[in-house]
Amino acid sequence: MATIGAPTCRGDNGPSSSSRASRNHRAQQQSNARETHAAYIRLRSGPTARMHKTSLILKRTCAGRIVYVYSSSRVRIYALQWRRRTRPMQSIEEKTAPRASAPPLTPLPTQLLLFAVHLYFTNNADNENLEKLEKMREEVDWKNVHERRSFFHQFRQLSVRWEHHLPDLREFFKREEMDWMLMQCAPGKNVKNAVSFVSFVVRTGYKDDPPLDESGKPLVRRNTPVHNAFSHSKGNEKLTRELFKIYDSFYVNYVSNLGITHFHTACLLGFYDVVQGFLAFHQDPNSLMKLDFVGQKFIYTPLYWASMNENGKEVIKLLLEYGAKATLPSATGKTPLHVICSEDFSDEHRFEMLEILLKTCDLKHFPKNEQGIPLQLALLKRLPNMIDRLVDYGALSSFVFPSQKKFNESVTNIQLLKPWDRLEVASRTLATVERLENRGYKLDRSDAMTVMKFLIYRLNFTSNEEQKEKNYESWRYDTSFMTVAKKKKITIDELSPTLYDLTRSPPSEPKDPLTYEDYFKLSRSCRLRSKLPSNVSEACAAYLFEKMSAGFFRRWTLGPFMMKTDQRYSQLDCMNVFKAMKCQDLLQRYGLRYFA
């Protein structure tokens, strides 16, 4: 360790030999005294936390000084000056400059001193850990399940405090034993402890060697901890990343009993370097992973799994560079484009992956299957911005409007949806249909009837209509509603009307220029969802639905009614009649009755 300062020899003009001898004698006495003193160090954190509240002694002499280190909330180094009893302790920063004849003192870096102390104690602790591991390994009966589990928990706790002088695990464990311990980490409830232990194994330098068959070839059929991590992939990305540092033999793509492979796991989790390692060893980018769950077989491609990761853009690009086919479907008929359109991704990530895939496939000749084409799925998932991107690449040429059954199946657990959730689905549906029309699709009466029946019957805006009518005036003047509605603006514009202004007119008389997107944002308001009572929320959502959907329902029921009545009534008379009717009445009296 570096010293604070050291005396140097004087020149010929120095003091006499007698004074020099006296000074040397006193220095020797001080040196002997300093040998009996020490710096008391209190370590409150780090790997030596087990020594908390214990005073430890470190003997350290510096030229002319004793160094005291006290570690708590602040670390300070003091120099003890023996000759001056009046100031027994003096900070190095406050110490006056030495005499001109003496060399300047060199401050000892605080961090360097603390690191040396930390290293001293951790080395001793690591030696103790190594002795404990040897003793534990000798005493455990690996064939006994209870002893084996007890040993693993003790070993995992021991690894937390292991800093340096790491053991060679091959000297203590066989490959099968290491696999078993790593298997215990993958499905663990405490992910933090699992990651800590696997990281410890990585730091020891342990690497898995593929087992060989009789001919000397690696065995592909083998269950590894990576396969377990695939089954529990959510929240285990960091754990699987550490496991791939151990199982890094990319020339062997291990397959589990269920059909899970290392290569497809890396694609699912978006590990670019791991996928690149497999492809460098000529792994087929179109290889199929055949899963077998309780007799049901599923077949998936690497590109399919990569598209399920919201951050899998780079992996998708890498697979396509190596020849992956974007139109290759899985056993269920889904392609990567179907996955991107169906998963709950943000628009930014969705568009980035979509742009990459659409550059390699032709939507005009997209293979048709049970899932339909991606444009149909985008409509059923209510993604208006996705429709724009797909139409730009020619998806409209082969588009067929989805059936009533598919529309109804696009919303599940409708009984669990709250009023604002149903309003959100309705506004998004109308916005998507409007976007499809704006991009060139000609909506016919059959398509419009499908949408109207979905809104009325599937979203269940017809329940308790009489009760809503009776309470129409009461909910609008509810104290809690008025308090929230007066503060809630429809748009971000400063001159935007509030929800209170919007509810002053009957729902059959829409006077506002609001778009479907405005109603969608209004339905997602956290204040409306949390501050309003359930009965007020139900009535308000039904009111906003009527106000939002009135134009669409009148448009598609007015024409059929006039055609069936041979235009005996003028369009103005029909509109006046329709204005006083609710959407449900328009559909039942005129839409279903006169539609053929």
Backbone hydrogen bonds, N-H to C=O, Kabsch-Sander energy under -0.5 kcal/mol:
donor,donor_aa,acceptor,acceptor_aa,energy
14,G,11,G,-1.4
20,R,16,S,-1.8
21,A,17,S,-2.4
22,S,18,S,-2.5
23,R,19,S,-2.5
24,N,20,R,-2.2
25,H,21,A,-2.1
26,R,22,S,-2.4
27,A,23,R,-2.4
28,Q,24,N,-2.0
29,Q,25,H,-2.1
30,Q,26,R,-2.6
31,S,27,A,-2.2
32,N,28,Q,-2.2
33,A,29,Q,-2.3
34,R,30,Q,-2.7
35,E,31,S,-1.2
36,T,32,N,-0.5
36,T,33,A,-1.3
37,H,34,R,-1.1
39,A,58,L,-2.0
40,Y,38,A,-0.6
41,I,39,A,-0.6
41,I,56,L,-1.8
42,R,40,Y,-0.5
43,L,41,I,-0.6
44,R,42,R,-0.6
48,T,45,S,-0.5
49,A,46,G,-1.4
51,M,48,T,-2.1
52,H,49,A,-1.6
54,T,51,M,-1.4
56,L,41,I,-1.3
58,L,39,A,-1.4
60,R,58,L,-0.6
62,C,65,R,-1.6
64,G,62,C,-0.6
65,R,62,C,-1.6
67,V,60,R,-0.6
68,Y,66,I,-0.6
68,Y,78,Y,-1.1
70,Y,76,R,-0.9
72,S,70,Y,-0.7
72,S,74,R,-0.7
76,R,70,Y,-0.7
78,Y,68,Y,-1.2
79,A,90,Q,-2.1
80,L,66,I,-1.0
80,L,78,Y,-0.5
81,Q,79,A,-0.6
81,Q,88,P,-0.6
82,W,80,L,-0.7
85,R,83,R,-0.9
87,R,84,R,-0.5
90,Q,79,A,-1.4
92,I,77,I,-1.1
95,K,91,S,-1.0
102,A,99,R,-1.2
106,T,4,I,-3.6
113,L,109,P,-2.0
114,L,110,T,-2.5
115,F,111,Q,-2.4
116,A,112,L,-2.1
117,V,113,L,-2.2
118,H,114,L,-2.9
119,L,115,F,-2.8
120,Y,116,A,-2.1
121,F,117,V,-2.0
122,T,118,H,-2.4
123,N,119,L,-2.0
124,N,120,Y,-1.4
125,A,121,F,-2.4
126,D,122,T,-3.0
127,N,123,N,-2.0
128,E,124,N,-1.8
129,N,125,A,-2.4
130,L,126,D,-2.4
131,E,127,N,-1.9
132,K,128,E,-2.3
133,L,129,N,-2.6
134,E,130,L,-2.1
135,K,131,E,-2.0
136,M,132,K,-3.0
137,R,133,L,-2.6
138,E,134,E,-1.6
139,E,135,K,-1.5
140,V,136,M,-1.6
142,W,140,V,-0.8
144,N,141,D,-1.7
145,V,143,K,-0.7
148,R,144,N,-2.5
149,R,145,V,-2.4
150,S,146,H,-2.4
151,F,147,E,-2.6
152,F,148,R,-2.1
153,H,149,R,-2.2
154,Q,150,S,-2.0
155,F,151,F,-2.7
156,R,152,F,-2.5
157,Q,153,H,-1.9
158,L,154,Q,-2.1
159,S,155,F,-2.0
160,V,156,R,-0.9
161,R,157,Q,-0.6
161,R,158,L,-0.8
162,W,159,S,-1.2
163,E,161,R,-0.7
169,L,167,P,-0.9
171,E,168,D,-1.8
172,F,169,L,-1.0
173,F,169,L,-2.6
178,M,174,K,-2.2
179,D,175,R,-2.4
180,W,176,E,-1.9
181,M,177,E,-2.0
182,L,178,M,-2.5
183,M,179,D,-2.1
184,Q,180,W,-1.4
185,C,181,M,-0.5
185,C,182,L,-0.8
186,A,182,L,-1.1
188,G,185,C,-1.1
191,V,189,K,-1.1
194,A,190,N,-1.7
195,V,191,V,-2.8
196,S,192,K,-2.0
197,F,193,N,-2.1
198,V,194,A,-2.3
199,S,195,V,-2.4
200,F,196,S,-1.7
201,V,197,F,-2.1
202,V,198,V,-2.1
203,R,199,S,-2.3
204,T,200,F,-1.4
205,G,202,V,-1.4
206,Y,201,V,-1.5
208,D,246,I,-2.3
213,D,217,K,-2.7
216,G,213,D,-1.4
219,L,211,P,-2.8
220,V,218,P,-0.6
222,R,220,V,-0.9
222,R,255,V,-1.8
224,T,222,R,-0.5
227,H,224,T,-0.9
228,N,224,T,-1.2
229,A,225,P,-2.1
230,F,226,V,-1.5
231,S,227,H,-1.5
232,H,228,N,-1.2
233,S,230,F,-1.2
236,N,233,S,-1.9
240,T,236,N,-2.5
241,R,237,E,-2.2
242,E,238,K,-1.9
243,L,239,L,-2.0
244,F,240,T,-2.0
245,K,241,R,-0.6
245,K,242,E,-0.8
246,I,242,E,-0.6
246,I,243,L,-1.1
247,Y,243,L,-2.8
248,D,246,I,-1.2
250,F,248,D,-1.6
252,V,249,S,-1.8
254,Y,252,V,-0.9
255,V,220,V,-2.4
256,S,260,I,-2.6
259,G,256,S,-1.0
262,H,254,Y,-1.2
265,T,261,T,-1.6
266,A,262,H,-2.2
267,C,263,F,-1.7
268,L,264,H,-2.3
269,L,265,T,-2.1
270,G,266,A,-0.7
270,G,267,C,-0.5
271,F,266,A,-2.2
272,Y,270,G,-1.2
275,V,271,F,-2.5
276,Q,272,Y,-2.6
277,G,273,D,-1.8
278,F,274,V,-2.1
279,L,275,V,-2.5
280,A,276,Q,-2.0
281,F,277,G,-0.9
281,F,278,F,-0.8
282,H,279,L,-1.7
283,Q,278,F,-1.4
287,S,284,D,-1.5
289,M,300,Y,-3.2
290,K,288,L,-0.7
291,L,289,M,-0.9
291,L,298,F,-3.3
292,D,258,L,-1.7
293,F,296,Q,-2.7
294,V,292,D,-0.6
296,Q,293,F,-2.4
298,F,291,L,-2.3
300,Y,289,M,-1.6
305,W,301,T,-1.7
306,A,302,P,-2.3
307,S,303,L,-1.9
308,M,304,Y,-0.6
308,M,305,W,-0.9
309,N,306,A,-1.2
310,E,308,M,-0.5
312,G,309,N,-1.9
316,I,312,G,-2.4
317,K,313,K,-2.2
318,L,314,E,-2.2
319,L,315,V,-2.6
320,L,316,I,-2.2
321,E,317,K,-1.8
322,Y,318,L,-1.3
323,G,320,L,-1.4
324,A,319,L,-2.3
326,A,324,A,-0.5
328,L,325,K,-0.8
330,S,334,K,-2.2
331,A,299,I,-2.1
333,G,330,S,-1.4
339,V,335,T,-1.9
340,I,336,P,-2.3
341,C,337,L,-1.9
342,S,338,H,-1.3
343,E,339,V,-2.4
345,F,343,E,-1.8
350,R,346,S,-2.6
351,F,347,D,-2.6
352,E,348,E,-1.8
353,M,349,H,-2.1
354,L,350,R,-2.1
355,E,351,F,-2.6
356,I,352,E,-1.4
357,L,353,M,-2.1
358,L,354,L,-2.7
359,K,355,E,-0.8
360,T,357,L,-1.6
361,C,357,L,-0.5
363,L,361,C,-0.6
363,L,393,Y,-0.5
365,H,362,D,-0.8
366,F,363,L,-1.2
372,G,369,N,-1.5
376,Q,373,I,-0.8
377,L,373,I,-1.6
378,A,374,P,-2.3
379,L,375,L,-1.7
380,L,376,Q,-2.3
381,K,377,L,-2.1
382,R,379,L,-0.9
383,L,378,A,-2.3
387,I,383,L,-1.6
388,D,384,P,-1.4
389,R,385,N,-1.5
390,L,386,M,-2.3
391,V,387,I,-2.5
392,D,388,D,-1.8
393,Y,389,R,-0.8
393,Y,390,L,-0.7
394,G,391,V,-1.8
395,A,390,L,-1.9
397,S,394,G,-0.9
398,S,395,A,-0.7
399,F,396,L,-1.3
407,F,403,S,-1.9
408,N,404,Q,-2.3
409,E,405,K,-2.1
410,S,406,K,-0.8
410,S,407,F,-0.7
411,V,408,N,-1.1
416,L,413,N,-1.3
417,L,414,I,-0.9
422,R,418,K,-2.2
423,L,419,P,-2.1
424,E,420,W,-1.8
425,V,421,D,-2.1
426,A,422,R,-2.3
427,S,423,L,-2.5
428,R,424,E,-2.1
429,T,425,V,-2.1
430,L,426,A,-2.2
431,A,427,S,-2.0
432,T,428,R,-2.0
433,V,429,T,-2.3
434,E,430,L,-2.3
435,R,431,A,-2.0
436,L,432,T,-2.1
437,E,433,V,-2.1
438,N,434,E,-2.3
439,R,435,R,-1.3
440,G,437,E,-1.8
441,Y,436,L,-1.9
443,L,441,Y,-0.9
448,A,444,D,-2.2
449,M,445,R,-2.7
450,T,446,S,-1.8
451,V,447,D,-1.9
452,M,448,A,-2.6
453,K,449,M,-2.6
454,F,450,T,-1.6
455,L,451,V,-2.2
456,I,452,M,-2.4
457,Y,453,K,-2.1
458,R,453,K,-1.1
459,L,454,F,-1.5
461,F,455,L,-0.5
461,F,456,I,-1.0
462,T,456,I,-0.6
463,S,460,N,-0.7
465,E,462,T,-0.8
468,K,464,N,-2.1
469,E,465,E,-2.3
470,K,466,E,-2.0
471,N,467,Q,-2.0
472,Y,469,E,-1.0
475,W,471,N,-2.3
476,R,472,Y,-1.0
477,Y,473,E,-1.0
477,Y,474,S,-0.5
478,D,475,W,-1.2
482,M,478,D,-2.7
483,T,479,T,-2.1
484,V,480,S,-1.7
485,A,481,F,-3.4
486,K,482,M,-1.8
487,K,484,V,-0.9
488,K,484,V,-1.2
489,K,487,K,-0.8
490,I,497,P,-2.5
496,S,493,D,-1.5
499,L,485,A,-0.8
499,L,488,K,-2.5
500,Y,485,A,-1.5
502,L,498,T,-1.8
503,T,499,L,-1.4
504,R,501,D,-1.3
505,S,502,L,-0.6
509,E,506,P,-1.7
511,K,509,E,-0.6
519,Y,515,T,-1.6
520,F,516,Y,-2.1
521,K,517,E,-2.3
522,L,518,D,-2.1
523,S,519,Y,-2.2
524,R,520,F,-0.9
525,S,522,L,-1.3
529,R,525,S,-1.7
530,S,526,C,-1.8
531,K,527,R,-2.4
532,L,528,L,-0.9
537,S,533,P,-2.5
538,E,534,S,-2.3
539,A,535,N,-1.9
540,C,536,V,-2.8
541,A,537,S,-2.5
542,A,538,E,-1.9
543,Y,539,A,-2.1
544,L,540,C,-2.5
545,F,541,A,-2.1
546,E,542,A,-2.1
547,K,543,Y,-2.2
548,M,544,L,-2.2
549,S,545,F,-2.7
550,A,546,E,-1.3
553,F,549,S,-2.2
554,R,550,A,-2.4
555,R,551,G,-1.9
556,W,552,F,-1.6
557,T,553,F,-0.9
558,L,554,R,-2.0
559,G,555,R,-0.8
561,F,557,T,-1.4
562,M,558,L,-2.2
563,M,559,G,-2.1
564,K,560,P,-2.3
565,T,561,F,-1.6
566,D,563,M,-1.1
567,Q,562,M,-2.8
568,R,565,T,-1.3
574,C,570,S,-2.2
575,M,571,Q,-2.2
576,N,572,L,-2.0
577,V,573,D,-1.8
578,F,574,C,-2.7
579,K,575,M,-1.9
580,A,576,N,-0.6
580,A,577,V,-0.8
581,M,578,F,-1.7
586,L,582,K,-2.3
587,L,583,C,-2.1
588,Q,584,Q,-2.3
589,R,585,D,-2.8
590,Y,585,D,-0.5
590,Y,586,L,-1.3
591,G,586,L,-2.4
592,L,587,L,-3.3
594,Y,590,Y,-1.6
595,F,591,G,-0.8
